[in-house]
Amino acid sequence: MLSNTELEQVLTAARTIPAAANAYVDDDFITCLLATVVDFQMRTTAVERALHHFESERRSAVRTLNDLEAVLSHYRDDKDGNTAIGQWLFGYKLWTRVGLLRSLVTFMRGEGIDSLGSLQRWAIESDYRRDFEGRIRYSAEGRVYGLGPVVYNWLVMGLG
């Protein structure tokens, strides 16, 4: 096991490695948030269609975190309200994903993250256990849904 000093040296060295030229890197804050809650344990076709629906049908109405919060505030945080938002945003009844989106938006606001730049800075400095673990959760119908280490790592890697 690495000591804290050794780990910090490895992290410092790793941060100097340039991103791969053909790697996928998020270039839009809102799309990044939406993809974070939609693009795990779903078929690629459904994810692509959901994000395409957002881009083609809703992008003009939802450009900022404030816009997204306004949309979320128009509906109750329950199955019916979240289903309506899911259909509006994605063209799918992704009610549990909308519940996770609400939690993610609350988390982002609480961390002072409201742009791609602030999210990228957070990603560089963040640590899963310290900064993310157990903080994005949605409870409904006796079940608890949450974003874990795989989603965290996907989010951080997608930011370059």
N, C-alpha and C positions, 0 to 999 in steps of 0.2 A: 504494500500500500504506500502511496506517495505521501510525503509530509505536506503540510500546508504550503511551505516555501517551495517545494518541488512542484506542486500542483500549480501554484501561481506562475512559476517559471515556464511551465508547459503552456498554460493559458496565454501568457504574454507572447510566447513564440508563435502560437497558433494564430493569434490575432494579426500577425504580420503576413500571413499567407494570403495572397490575393484570391478572390472568388474565381471559380472556374468560368471560363468565357461563355460556355453554353448552358450554364446552370439556370434553373428557374429562380427568379428573385421577385418578390412582390414589389410592385411599384405604385400601389394605391392602398391607402389606409383602410377604407371601408371594405373594399373587396377582400383584403387580407382578413379582416374580422369575420366577414361572412364565410369565407372559405375555411377559416379555422373551425367553425362549428359545423359546417356541412361536409367537409372533405375528410371524414374519417369513418371507416366501417360502412361506407356506401359505395355502390357501384359507380365506376367512373362516368358512365353515360348519364346517370341521374345527377351527379355533381356538375358535370359540364352543362347540362340543360338548365339546372337551377341557377348557376352563375351566369349563363347566357341570358336567361329570362331577366335576371336582375339588371345586367348591363343594357339590354335592349329596351326594357319596359320601365325600369325604376331608377336608373342611374341619375336621370335629371332631377329627381325629387330627393335623392339621398346621396349627398356629396360629402357631408361632414358628420362628425360624431353628434353634433347638435341635431342635425336632420334625422339621424337614426334614432336618437333618443325621443324625438318628437313622434316618429312613427310608432315606436314601442309604447309611448304614453297614451296613444289613442285607443288602445285595446287593453282589456283586463289581462292580468298574468294568470291565465288559466287555460285549460285545453282549448276551449272555443276561441278565446282571444288570440292565443298563440297560433292556432290553426289558421285563423284569418290572416294574421301577419305572414305566416309561412306561404300561404297561397299568393298573397300580394307581392311579397319580396321575391319568392323563388318559383312560383307556379306549382308548388307542391305543399302538401299538408304536413310540414315538418315541425310540428308543434313542440316536440321535445328539444329540437335544435334551436328553435326560437327561445325557449326557456333558457338554454345555455347561452344564447346570444345576449339575452338580458343580463345574465350574470357576468358575462365577459365585458359588456359595455359598462356595467357598474364597476367592475374591477379596473378597467382602463381609466375611467374618470377618477377613481380613488387614487390611482397611481400618478395622475397628472399626464396621462398619455392621451393625446387628442390629434395626433398627426403621424404620418409615416416616419418622419424624422425622430419624434420622441419615442415611437415604438422601436425603431432601430437602436436608439441609444439604450433603451431599457433592455433589449435583447442582448446587446453586447455585455452589459453589466449584470444581467440577471443570473440567478441560480434557481434551478427547479425547486429544490426543497425549501429554500429561503423565501422565494418570491412568487411561487405559483402553486405548489402542491396544496390541494384541497380548497383552493380559493374560488374555483369556477365550478359551481354546483347548481343543480336544479332538481327540486323534489316535486314529484307529481304522482298521484295515484298509488301511493305507497312505495314508490321506487325513488332512488336517488341516482341522478345522472351527473357525471363530472368529466372534466378534461384532465387527463393524466399526463405522464411523462412522454408518451409517444406524440401526443398533440403538441405539447410544449416544445419538444425538439423539432417537430415539423414546422411550427411557427417560427422558431429562432432560425432554423436553416433557411426557410423561405424568405427571410429578411437579409440574407447574404452573410 
